[in-house]
């Protein structure tokens, strides 16, 4: 007796399993009375794909046959078509896919497939269970895309176990911002295995633990570089960089605090932030460079030259005044529990010295005029001796309206 190669036997068996439904499309009268063919159950738009799948299966072109049978199923949703899809997967040695397809046929075809068909499907399932393995996938990043032999795994099935073909399986995981993770596993039929995929961020990070001291009856909020990251205590990965990150803590009724910290590669950083309760007042210091200038706070005189003391934590208007100088005004925001210091430098108002300058100018001008008059008037001449009695000659003086 001549033995055929195993592959030929499997091929012949598969074709035998696929062909009968096609033959049933043109049944003898006796066959038509006992069983309805799959083709007759299909809508017209699905029959062309069915016929193409059968023809391709007879030629052993299983990849194309599978595609045609899938199209026929998608147009009809007839669970009996899944049998031929499963056979195609089996011939392509996609044992896990074939197993899932046959199981699907049992679920969808309950009450629609015959007892003989059901037994045949169950026998295929039993045979395929020996050709598959069950794999659990351990991936460290949520929402990562996982592939087994370039076939994407349904995220809902991770970590599994999922059914995969036996032998060497190649796995990879991808996620934006992370380097691709790769691994391989060797699985035996009917066995179990585990694959570990560890995605590493493209940007280096280090773990940082943040503790907040101070608040007792409220929860502090932790911020990193101004972005809220969660309640205290906080633990997470922070980007490694040369410049310091700004770690902040806030809580109702407490003064926010910030601490710069440089995160280094490979080091676990422990950061402790201390919060102090808010105060209703702050300290204000006002100094004037003009000695004796009056200091006003919100319109009220509080001192001169220098003043310091507690004020309400809010914006205050500072005014500094002194006669002969322009007034100086400044708004200052005093924080709770904080301190603010301002210095006033007054500018002289020269318009106020005009009157004394004018009086002085008039006096000096009058003196100059008097001097000019005196210098221009000649002095009285001395008496001269004469020949007539009384032997003197006086200086003539002239007065308006008189002659001598």
Beta strands, then each sheet from edge to edge (+ up, - down):
strand 1: 132-139
strand 2: 145-148
strand 3: 151-152
strand 4: 162-165
strand 5: 167-174
strand 6: 178-179
strand 7: 181-187
strand 8: 192-197
strand 9: 200-201
strand 10: 205-213
strand 11: 221-224
strand 12: 227-231
strand 13: 234-239
strand 14: 245-250
strand 15: 254-255
strand 16: 257-261
strand 17: 269-274
strand 18: 276-277
strand 19: 281-288
strand 20: 294-297
strand 21: 300-304
strand 22: 306-312
strand 23: 315-321
strand 24: 328-333
strand 25: 339-344
strand 26: 384-385
strand 27: 392-393
sheet 1: 4+ 1- 8-
sheet 2: 3+ 2- 5+ 7-
sheet 3: 6+ 9-
sheet 4: 13+ 10- 17-
sheet 5: 12+ 11- 14+ 16-
sheet 6: 15+ 18-
sheet 7: 22+ 19- 25-
sheet 8: 21+ 20- 23+ 24-
sheet 9: 26+ 27-
end
